[in-house]
């Protein structure tokens, strides 16, 4: 077939800095999203600005950072040295421009490539930067990356430092919303890693005295810990660890130069290796690595010279060297653990005794489950050959880790009609569907054995690939898609119980969501509105100014595949399932799934009254 298209000099064009960022935002900030996930783009924009503020603190300039988020407008103010006034515009609008190329000024900085604030500027409908230093001030105003106003340098009595205000572009970040829970989590990580730094969010202060020990204290409940948190520090390294009494899997929080490496990297691998080596040598026994690490909850932070990350969003460390003539990352961490953790265990025999008992118990459970696990794997493998429960996608989380613009999702749904509609309308590259058969088993109080013996749970675990650890998880988003009725709510509760009971880290790390589906369709001959609440239905009727056709969806099965494309595509609405650290998982499950009938009955009655009052108000 002859190709008549021409290819000349006119086909070649050069994009300026902001055009390229706006055309290919994923190259700079990963996936876009709407704020329902902690790694969505709007949080990366905030992080890029905060990284600069924290680097100022690390350099000994400014102990307080103030953040204000209101109506999706963000303001960040630090009290560092301030950007040199003659370079304010260049720093936020010229690629490959910044102070961090000079390693004398920022030896162990997070932001090294001079892109960060440029991306924020280009992807914001409004961006204002103000620098105060030497009793002078300089302000520049941008819209969509274009300079609109460069105010002259003026005399100022304001404290030194930098202020950045921005509003993410709603055309790029569609229907976005900042969830303060995610922002608080980000802020907490900054203060854990920088004791002495205070960060304020809308007037609420965050501060840490004990570093990573505070991180584990805040993310766990003391009653669930097998022994007090082990906290050891050295030059350029800090480690905190303990074991959970109830959790089955491994949980890691890793950081490099203050950057939360959510996908781990060479430092996290070295920590896992060094832990096993130290424990084996301390007890003089060749324990299985999985038994040593089972139920561990840990945090590790290191500082390296000019770190190399595997993507612009810096979620996985690729560096093998510490830099400046120091040993490799692996040998540095392994040797540190061999020395300092070994010393701690010798000085704290109760902790070492608890660890050994945990290892022996894990070994016993592993051997008891070995036969069942083998049989379960064979059943899952056999079922997958002719099984329609899982309609898989082509791209999975291991692939996505190389390119965070890809968003792999598994929808867990009920019934043939609903799963059929989602299957027909999904993106086959990134969206998979797992179809439930009836209601799942209530797994509250059951042992891990049930995961292998129950066919639904076994196949779901196999589909997710989470039997041994989250490292091999196949989907970034696990979305429960059930009807918005009593049965659908019950199925949600049973599935959340399953994940809380056996895989709580899926929830802790922000992988589990509830799919919002519309309650009403309001349309006339020209426009169609899908409404998720009574208020949205009323607003839609007003916009159409007539007598539109109104449909009340009773279940997912009533929504056609063509309409599903709207709900699970760009306009998807997800509610993240989050854990409140003030309530233990055991307490949570006991209340909702245990035999506390009267307490639960009172809770339902009280909340039903609130719901009825709200219904009366709207109508």
C-alpha positions as CSV (number, residue, x, y, z in Angstrom):
1,X,0.0,0.0,0.0
2,X,1.5,3.4,-1.1
3,X,1.9,6.0,1.6
4,X,1.3,9.5,0.1
5,X,2.0,11.4,3.3
6,X,4.9,13.9,3.0
7,X,7.8,14.3,5.4
8,X,9.7,17.5,5.0
9,X,11.3,20.2,7.1
10,X,7.9,21.6,7.8
11,X,7.0,18.5,9.7
12,X,9.9,19.1,12.2
13,X,9.1,21.5,15.1
14,X,10.7,22.3,18.3
15,X,8.6,22.7,21.4
16,X,9.6,25.3,24.1
17,X,10.0,24.1,27.7
18,X,6.4,24.6,28.8
19,X,4.8,23.2,25.6
20,X,6.7,20.0,26.0
21,X,5.8,19.6,29.7
22,X,2.1,20.3,28.9
23,X,2.1,17.9,26.0
24,X,3.9,15.1,27.8
25,X,3.2,15.8,31.5
26,X,3.6,12.1,32.4
27,X,7.3,12.3,31.6
28,X,7.7,14.9,34.4
29,X,5.2,14.0,37.1
30,X,4.0,10.5,36.3
31,X,0.3,9.9,36.1
32,X,-2.2,12.7,36.3
33,X,-5.2,11.4,38.2
34,X,-7.8,13.4,40.1
35,X,-6.4,13.3,43.6
36,X,-8.0,10.0,44.7
37,X,-4.5,8.3,44.8
38,X,-1.5,9.5,46.8
39,X,0.8,9.4,43.8
40,X,-1.6,11.5,41.5
41,X,0.0,14.4,39.8
42,X,-1.5,17.2,42.0
43,X,0.5,15.8,44.9
44,X,3.6,15.5,42.9
45,X,3.3,19.3,42.1
46,X,3.1,20.0,45.8
47,X,6.0,17.7,46.5
48,X,8.3,19.4,43.9
49,X,7.8,22.7,45.6
50,X,8.2,21.2,49.1
51,X,11.4,19.5,48.1
52,X,13.1,22.9,47.5
53,X,11.8,24.1,50.9
54,X,13.1,21.1,52.7
55,X,16.5,21.3,50.9
56,X,16.8,24.8,52.4
57,X,16.2,23.4,55.9
58,X,18.8,20.7,55.3
59,X,21.3,23.4,54.4
60,X,20.6,25.1,57.7
61,X,18.2,27.9,56.5
62,X,14.7,28.0,57.8
63,X,13.1,25.7,60.3
64,X,9.4,26.3,59.4
65,X,7.4,25.7,56.2
66,X,3.8,26.9,55.9
67,X,1.3,25.3,53.5
68,X,-2.2,26.4,52.8
69,X,-4.7,24.5,50.5
70,X,-8.1,26.0,49.9
71,X,-10.4,25.5,47.0
72,X,-7.6,23.6,45.2
73,X,-5.3,26.6,45.4
74,X,-1.9,25.9,47.0
75,X,0.4,28.3,48.8
76,X,3.8,27.2,50.2
77,X,6.1,29.5,52.1
78,X,9.6,28.7,53.5
79,X,12.0,30.8,55.5
80,X,15.2,29.7,53.7
81,X,17.7,31.9,51.9
82,X,15.3,32.9,49.1
83,X,16.1,32.5,45.4
84,X,18.7,35.0,44.2
85,X,16.5,37.9,42.9
86,X,18.1,38.1,39.5
87,X,17.3,34.5,38.8
88,X,13.8,34.1,40.1
89,X,12.2,33.9,36.6
90,X,14.9,31.6,35.2
91,X,14.7,29.2,38.1
92,X,10.9,28.5,37.5
93,X,10.9,28.8,33.7
94,X,14.2,27.8,32.2
95,X,15.0,24.1,31.9
96,X,18.3,22.8,33.3
97,X,18.5,25.9,35.6
98,X,18.9,25.7,39.3
99,X,21.3,25.8,42.3
100,X,21.5,22.1,42.8
101,X,23.9,21.5,39.9
102,X,26.5,23.0,42.2
103,X,27.2,20.1,44.5
104,X,29.0,22.5,46.9
105,X,25.6,24.0,47.8
106,X,23.4,20.9,47.7
107,X,25.5,17.8,48.2
108,X,22.7,15.4,49.1
109,X,19.7,17.1,47.6
110,X,16.5,15.4,46.2
111,X,15.9,17.7,43.2
112,X,19.0,17.4,41.0
113,X,17.7,17.9,37.4
114,X,16.4,21.5,37.5
115,X,12.9,20.4,36.3
116,X,10.7,20.4,39.5
117,X,9.2,23.9,39.8
118,X,9.2,24.3,36.0
119,X,6.8,21.4,35.8
120,X,4.6,23.0,38.5
121,X,4.6,26.3,36.6
122,X,3.8,24.8,33.2
123,X,1.0,22.6,34.6
124,X,-0.7,25.4,36.6
125,X,-3.3,27.8,35.4
126,X,-1.8,30.4,37.8
127,X,1.7,30.3,39.3
128,X,3.2,33.1,41.4
129,X,6.7,33.0,42.9
130,X,8.0,35.5,45.4
131,X,11.6,35.6,46.7
132,X,12.7,37.7,49.8
133,X,16.3,38.2,50.7
134,X,18.7,41.0,51.6
135,X,15.6,43.1,52.6
136,X,14.4,43.1,49.0
137,X,11.6,41.2,47.2
138,X,11.0,40.0,43.7
139,X,7.7,38.6,42.4
140,X,6.8,37.0,39.0
141,X,3.4,35.9,37.8
142,X,2.7,33.2,35.3
143,X,-0.3,31.7,33.6
144,X,0.0,28.2,32.0
145,X,3.8,28.7,32.1
146,X,3.7,32.1,30.3
147,X,5.2,35.0,32.1
148,X,2.4,37.6,32.6
149,X,4.0,40.0,35.0
150,X,7.5,40.6,36.3
151,X,7.4,43.0,39.2
152,X,10.5,45.1,39.8
153,X,12.6,44.4,42.8
154,X,11.4,46.4,45.8
155,X,12.5,47.1,49.3
156,X,10.8,44.8,51.7
157,X,10.7,44.1,55.4
158,X,9.3,40.6,54.9
159,X,11.3,37.7,56.4
160,X,13.7,36.0,53.9
161,X,12.5,33.0,52.1
162,X,10.4,31.9,49.1
163,X,6.7,31.8,48.6
164,X,5.0,29.9,45.7
165,X,1.3,29.9,45.0
166,X,-0.2,27.8,42.3
167,X,-3.5,26.4,41.0
168,X,-3.2,23.1,39.0
169,X,-4.7,23.4,35.5
170,X,-8.2,21.8,35.6
171,X,-7.9,21.0,31.9
172,X,-5.0,18.7,32.6
173,X,-6.1,17.5,36.1
174,X,-9.8,16.9,35.4
175,X,-12.2,17.0,38.4
176,X,-9.3,17.1,40.8
177,X,-9.5,17.4,44.5
178,X,-6.8,17.6,47.2
179,X,-7.4,15.0,49.9
180,X,-5.8,16.4,53.0
181,X,-5.2,12.9,54.4
182,X,-2.7,12.3,51.6
183,X,-1.1,15.7,52.0
184,X,-0.7,15.1,55.8
185,X,1.0,11.7,55.1
186,X,3.5,13.4,52.8
187,X,4.2,16.1,55.3
188,X,4.7,13.6,58.1
189,X,7.3,11.8,56.0
190,X,9.2,15.1,55.6
191,X,9.2,15.8,59.4
192,X,10.2,12.2,60.3
193,X,13.2,12.5,58.0
194,X,14.1,16.0,59.2
195,X,13.8,16.3,63.1
196,X,13.7,19.9,64.0
197,X,11.6,20.9,61.0
198,X,8.1,22.2,61.5
199,X,5.6,22.1,58.7
200,X,2.2,23.7,59.0
201,X,-0.8,22.7,56.9
202,X,-3.8,25.1,57.1
203,X,-2.6,26.0,60.6
204,X,-2.0,22.4,61.9
205,X,1.6,21.8,62.9
206,X,3.7,18.7,62.2
207,X,6.9,18.0,64.0
208,X,9.1,15.0,64.9
209,X,11.7,14.5,67.6
210,X,12.6,10.8,67.0
211,X,12.7,10.5,63.3
212,X,11.8,7.1,61.8
213,X,10.8,5.8,65.2
214,X,8.0,8.3,65.2
215,X,7.0,7.1,61.7
216,X,6.5,3.5,62.9
217,X,4.8,4.8,66.1
218,X,2.4,6.8,64.0
219,X,1.7,4.1,61.5
220,X,1.1,1.3,63.9
221,X,-0.7,0.7,67.2
222,X,1.5,-0.2,70.1
223,X,-0.7,-3.1,71.1
224,X,0.1,-4.8,67.8
225,X,3.9,-4.7,68.1
226,X,5.7,-7.8,69.2
227,X,8.5,-5.7,70.9
228,X,9.5,-2.0,71.2
229,X,10.7,-0.4,68.0
230,X,14.4,-0.8,67.3
231,X,15.9,2.5,66.3
232,X,19.5,2.9,65.2
233,X,21.3,5.7,63.5
234,X,24.6,6.3,61.8
235,X,26.3,8.6,59.4
236,X,23.9,9.0,56.4
237,X,21.7,6.1,57.6
238,X,18.7,5.7,59.9
239,X,16.7,2.5,60.5
240,X,13.6,1.6,62.6
241,X,12.1,-1.8,62.7
242,X,9.8,-4.1,64.6
243,X,7.5,-7.1,64.0
244,X,3.7,-7.2,64.0
245,X,1.7,-9.7,66.1
246,X,-1.0,-10.0,63.6
247,X,0.2,-8.9,60.1
248,X,1.3,-11.6,57.7
249,X,3.3,-9.7,55.2
250,X,6.4,-7.5,55.1
251,X,6.0,-3.7,55.2
252,X,8.8,-1.3,54.2
253,X,9.0,2.5,54.2
254,X,12.2,3.5,52.4
255,X,13.7,7.0,51.7
256,X,16.7,8.5,49.9
257,X,17.8,12.0,50.7
258,X,14.4,12.7,52.1
259,X,12.6,11.3,49.1
260,X,10.0,8.6,49.8
261,X,11.0,5.7,47.4
262,X,7.6,3.9,47.3
263,X,9.0,1.3,44.9
264,X,12.1,0.6,46.9
265,X,15.4,0.2,45.1
266,X,18.9,-0.8,45.9
267,X,18.8,0.5,49.5
268,X,15.6,-1.4,50.3
269,X,17.0,-4.6,48.8
270,X,20.2,-4.2,50.8
271,X,18.2,-3.7,54.0
272,X,16.3,-6.9,53.5
273,X,19.5,-8.8,52.7
274,X,21.4,-7.3,55.7
275,X,18.5,-8.0,58.1
276,X,18.5,-11.7,57.1
277,X,22.3,-12.0,57.3
278,X,22.5,-10.3,60.8
279,X,19.7,-12.4,62.3
280,X,21.2,-15.7,60.9
281,X,24.6,-14.8,62.3
282,X,23.3,-13.6,65.7
283,X,21.3,-16.8,66.3
284,X,23.8,-19.1,64.5
285,X,21.0,-20.7,62.5
286,X,20.3,-20.7,58.8
287,X,16.7,-19.6,59.1
288,X,14.7,-19.2,56.0
289,X,14.7,-15.6,54.8
290,X,10.9,-15.4,54.5
291,X,10.5,-16.6,58.1
292,X,12.8,-13.9,59.3
293,X,11.1,-11.1,57.4
294,X,7.5,-12.3,57.9
295,X,5.4,-9.6,59.7
296,X,8.3,-7.1,59.7
297,X,7.4,-3.4,59.8
298,X,10.4,-1.2,59.0
299,X,11.7,2.1,57.8
300,X,15.1,2.8,56.3
301,X,16.6,6.2,55.2
302,X,20.0,6.9,53.6
303,X,21.7,9.9,52.1
304,X,23.9,9.5,49.0
305,X,25.8,11.8,46.7
306,X,23.9,12.7,43.5
307,X,21.4,9.8,43.7
308,X,20.2,8.2,40.5
309,X,16.5,7.3,40.3
310,X,14.7,5.2,37.8
311,X,12.2,8.0,36.8
312,X,11.7,11.7,37.1
313,X,9.2,11.1,40.0
314,X,12.1,9.5,42.0
315,X,10.1,6.5,43.5
316,X,12.9,3.9,43.0
317,X,16.6,4.3,43.7
318,X,18.9,2.9,41.0
319,X,22.2,4.1,42.5
320,X,24.7,1.4,43.6
321,X,27.2,3.9,45.0
322,X,27.1,6.1,48.1
323,X,29.5,8.5,46.5
324,X,32.5,10.6,47.7
325,X,34.8,7.5,48.1
326,X,32.3,5.6,50.3
327,X,31.5,1.9,49.8
328,X,28.5,0.7,47.7
329,X,25.0,1.2,48.9
330,X,24.7,-2.6,49.5
331,X,27.8,-3.0,51.5
332,X,27.3,0.1,53.5
333,X,23.8,-0.9,54.7
334,X,24.7,-4.6,55.2
335,X,27.8,-3.7,57.2
336,X,25.8,-1.2,59.3
337,X,23.2,-3.8,60.2
338,X,25.8,-6.4,60.9
339,X,27.4,-4.1,63.4
340,X,24.6,-1.9,64.9
341,X,21.6,-4.3,64.8
342,X,23.8,-7.1,66.2
343,X,24.9,-4.8,69.1
344,X,21.3,-3.9,69.8
345,X,20.2,-7.5,70.0
346,X,23.0,-8.3,72.4
347,X,22.0,-5.4,74.7
348,X,18.3,-6.2,74.4
349,X,17.7,-9.9,75.0
350,X,13.9,-9.6,75.3
351,X,13.7,-8.2,71.8
352,X,16.0,-10.9,70.4
353,X,14.0,-13.6,72.2
354,X,10.7,-12.2,70.7
355,X,12.2,-12.2,67.2
356,X,13.4,-15.8,67.5
357,X,10.0,-16.9,68.7
358,X,8.4,-15.1,65.8
359,X,10.7,-16.8,63.3
360,X,10.1,-20.3,64.8
361,X,6.3,-19.6,64.6
362,X,6.6,-18.4,61.0
363,X,8.6,-21.5,60.1
364,X,5.9,-23.8,61.7
365,X,3.1,-22.0,59.8
366,X,4.9,-22.1,56.5
367,X,5.5,-25.8,56.8
368,X,1.9,-26.5,57.8
369,X,0.7,-24.5,54.8
370,X,3.1,-25.9,52.3
371,X,0.9,-28.7,51.1
372,X,-2.2,-26.6,51.0
373,X,-0.4,-23.8,49.1
374,X,0.9,-26.2,46.5
375,X,-2.6,-27.7,45.9
376,X,-4.1,-24.2,45.8
377,X,-1.5,-23.0,43.2
378,X,-2.3,-26.0,41.0
379,X,-6.1,-25.3,41.3
380,X,-5.5,-21.6,40.5
381,X,-3.3,-22.5,37.5
382,X,-5.8,-25.1,36.2
383,X,-8.7,-22.7,36.7
384,X,-6.9,-19.9,34.8
385,X,-6.7,-22.0,31.7
386,X,-10.5,-22.1,31.2
387,X,-11.7,-19.6,33.8
388,X,-13.8,-16.5,33.0
389,X,-13.5,-15.1,36.5
390,X,-10.5,-13.0,35.5
391,X,-10.5,-11.0,32.2
392,X,-6.9,-9.8,32.4
393,X,-5.3,-6.7,30.9
394,X,-2.0,-6.5,29.0
395,X,-0.1,-4.1,31.2
396,X,0.6,-4.8,34.9
397,X,2.1,-3.0,37.8
398,X,5.7,-4.4,37.2
399,X,5.5,-2.8,33.8
400,X,3.9,0.3,35.2
401,X,6.8,0.8,37.6
402,X,8.9,1.7,34.6
403,X,6.3,4.2,33.4
404,X,4.0,5.6,36.0
405,X,1.8,7.1,33.4
406,X,0.2,3.7,32.9
407,X,-2.5,2.9,35.5
408,X,-3.1,-0.8,35.9
409,X,-6.5,-1.5,37.5
410,X,-8.4,-4.6,38.6
411,X,-12.2,-4.2,39.0
412,X,-13.7,-6.7,41.4
413,X,-17.4,-7.0,40.5
414,X,-20.5,-9.1,41.2
415,X,-22.7,-10.8,38.7
416,X,-22.4,-11.7,35.1
417,X,-24.3,-8.7,33.7
418,X,-22.1,-6.1,35.6
419,X,-18.8,-7.9,34.9
420,X,-19.9,-8.3,31.3
421,X,-20.6,-4.6,30.8
422,X,-17.3,-3.6,32.4
423,X,-15.4,-6.1,30.3
424,X,-16.9,-4.8,27.1
425,X,-16.2,-1.2,27.9
426,X,-12.8,-1.4,29.6
427,X,-9.4,-0.5,28.3
428,X,-7.9,-3.9,27.6
429,X,-4.4,-2.6,28.0
430,X,-4.7,-1.4,31.6
431,X,-8.0,-2.6,33.0
432,X,-8.8,-6.1,34.2
433,X,-12.0,-7.6,35.6
434,X,-12.5,-10.2,38.3
435,X,-16.0,-11.6,38.6
436,X,-17.3,-12.7,42.0
437,X,-19.7,-15.7,42.3
438,X,-22.2,-14.7,45.0
439,X,-21.1,-13.2,48.3
440,X,-17.6,-13.9,49.5
441,X,-17.0,-15.7,52.8
442,X,-16.8,-13.6,56.0
443,X,-13.1,-14.2,56.8
444,X,-13.1,-12.4,60.2
445,X,-11.2,-14.4,62.8
446,X,-10.0,-17.0,60.3
447,X,-6.4,-18.0,59.7
448,X,-4.4,-17.6,56.5
449,X,-5.3,-21.2,55.7
450,X,-8.7,-20.1,54.5
451,X,-7.2,-18.0,51.7
452,X,-6.0,-21.2,50.1
453,X,-9.0,-23.4,50.9
454,X,-11.6,-21.0,49.7
455,X,-11.8,-21.0,45.9
456,X,-12.8,-17.3,45.5
457,X,-10.1,-16.1,47.9
458,X,-7.5,-18.4,46.3
459,X,-8.2,-17.2,42.8
460,X,-8.3,-13.6,43.9
461,X,-5.0,-13.9,45.6
462,X,-3.6,-15.6,42.6
463,X,-4.9,-12.9,40.2
464,X,-3.3,-10.2,42.4
465,X,-0.1,-12.2,42.8
466,X,0.3,-11.3,46.5
467,X,0.8,-14.6,48.1
468,X,4.3,-13.9,49.4
469,X,4.7,-10.1,49.2
470,X,3.3,-6.9,47.7
471,X,6.5,-6.6,45.5
472,X,4.9,-8.7,42.8
473,X,1.4,-7.1,43.0
474,X,0.0,-7.1,39.4
475,X,-2.3,-4.1,39.6
476,X,-1.8,-0.6,41.1
477,X,-5.5,0.0,41.7
478,X,-7.8,-2.7,43.2
479,X,-11.4,-1.4,42.7
480,X,-14.4,-2.9,44.3
481,X,-17.3,-2.3,41.9
482,X,-20.6,-3.4,43.4
483,X,-24.2,-2.2,43.3
484,X,-25.1,0.8,45.5
485,X,-27.7,-1.3,47.4
486,X,-27.7,-3.3,50.6
487,X,-26.3,-6.5,49.0
488,X,-23.6,-4.5,47.2
489,X,-22.6,-2.7,50.4
490,X,-22.4,-6.1,52.2
491,X,-20.1,-7.5,49.5
492,X,-17.9,-4.4,49.9
493,X,-17.7,-5.0,53.6
494,X,-16.8,-8.7,53.1
495,X,-14.0,-7.9,50.6
496,X,-12.6,-5.1,52.8
497,X,-12.6,-7.6,55.7
498,X,-10.7,-10.1,53.6
499,X,-8.0,-7.5,52.7
500,X,-7.8,-6.1,56.3
501,X,-7.5,-9.6,57.7
502,X,-4.8,-10.9,55.4
503,X,-3.3,-8.1,53.2
504,X,-3.7,-4.8,55.2
505,X,-0.7,-3.3,53.5
506,X,-2.7,-3.1,50.3
507,X,-4.9,-0.6,52.1
508,X,-2.1,1.1,54.0
509,X,-0.2,1.7,50.7
510,X,-3.3,3.1,49.0
511,X,-4.2,0.4,46.5
512,X,-7.8,-0.3,47.4
513,X,-10.7,1.8,46.2
514,X,-14.5,1.8,45.9
515,X,-15.9,2.6,42.4
516,X,-18.5,5.4,42.5
517,X,-21.3,4.8,40.0
518,X,-24.1,7.2,39.1
519,X,-27.5,6.9,40.7
520,X,-29.3,8.9,38.0
521,X,-29.1,9.7,34.3
522,X,-30.7,13.0,33.3
523,X,-30.9,13.8,29.6
524,X,-32.7,15.6,26.8
525,X,-32.1,15.4,23.1
526,X,-28.9,17.3,23.3
527,X,-27.2,16.7,26.6
528,X,-26.7,13.8,29.1
529,X,-25.7,14.2,32.7
530,X,-24.8,11.3,35.0
531,X,-25.5,12.2,38.6
532,X,-24.0,10.6,41.7
533,X,-26.2,12.3,44.3
534,X,-29.6,13.8,44.7
535,X,-28.0,17.3,44.6
536,X,-26.3,16.5,41.3
537,X,-29.6,15.3,39.9
538,X,-31.3,18.6,40.8
539,X,-28.4,20.6,39.3
540,X,-28.7,18.7,36.0
541,X,-32.4,19.3,35.8
542,X,-31.8,23.0,36.2
543,X,-29.2,23.1,33.5
544,X,-31.5,21.4,31.0
545,X,-34.4,23.8,31.7
546,X,-37.2,21.5,30.7
547,X,-38.7,18.1,31.4
548,X,-35.8,15.8,30.8
549,X,-35.8,12.0,30.9
550,X,-34.7,10.8,34.3
551,X,-33.5,7.2,34.9
552,X,-32.7,5.8,38.3
553,X,-30.0,3.1,38.1
554,X,-30.8,0.3,40.5
555,X,-27.6,-1.7,39.8
556,X,-24.5,-1.9,37.6
557,X,-26.2,-4.5,35.4
558,X,-28.6,-1.8,34.2
559,X,-25.8,0.3,32.8
560,X,-24.9,-0.4,29.2
561,X,-21.3,-1.1,28.1
562,X,-21.3,2.2,26.1
563,X,-22.2,4.1,29.3
564,X,-19.7,2.3,31.4
565,X,-17.0,3.7,29.1
566,X,-17.8,7.1,30.7
567,X,-17.7,5.8,34.3
568,X,-14.4,3.9,34.1
569,X,-12.5,6.1,31.7
570,X,-11.3,9.7,32.1
571,X,-14.3,10.5,34.3
572,X,-13.8,7.6,36.7
573,X,-14.6,8.5,40.4
574,X,-12.8,6.4,43.0
575,X,-13.1,6.6,46.8
576,X,-9.9,5.4,48.5
577,X,-10.2,3.0,51.4
578,X,-8.2,4.4,54.2
579,X,-7.2,3.3,57.7
580,X,-7.4,5.4,60.8
581,X,-4.3,4.8,62.9
582,X,-6.2,5.5,66.1
583,X,-8.1,2.2,65.6
584,X,-6.3,-1.1,65.3
585,X,-7.4,-3.5,62.5
586,X,-8.4,-6.0,65.1
587,X,-10.7,-3.4,66.8
588,X,-12.1,-2.4,63.5
589,X,-13.0,-5.9,62.4
590,X,-14.3,-6.8,65.8
591,X,-16.7,-3.9,65.8
592,X,-18.1,-4.4,62.3
593,X,-17.8,-8.2,61.9
594,X,-17.6,-9.5,65.4
595,X,-20.4,-10.5,67.9
596,X,-20.9,-7.0,69.4
597,X,-24.5,-6.9,68.4
598,X,-25.7,-4.1,70.7
599,X,-22.8,-1.8,70.0
600,X,-23.2,-2.2,66.3
601,X,-27.0,-1.8,66.5
602,X,-26.6,1.5,68.4
603,X,-24.1,2.7,65.8
604,X,-26.5,1.9,62.9
605,X,-29.5,3.6,64.7
606,X,-27.5,6.7,65.5
607,X,-26.2,7.0,61.9
608,X,-29.6,6.2,60.4
609,X,-31.0,9.2,62.3
610,X,-28.3,11.5,60.8
611,X,-29.0,10.1,57.3
612,X,-32.8,10.7,57.7
613,X,-32.1,14.3,58.9
614,X,-30.0,15.0,55.9
615,X,-32.6,13.6,53.6
616,X,-35.2,15.9,55.1
617,X,-32.9,18.9,54.6
618,X,-32.5,18.2,50.8
619,X,-36.0,17.3,50.3
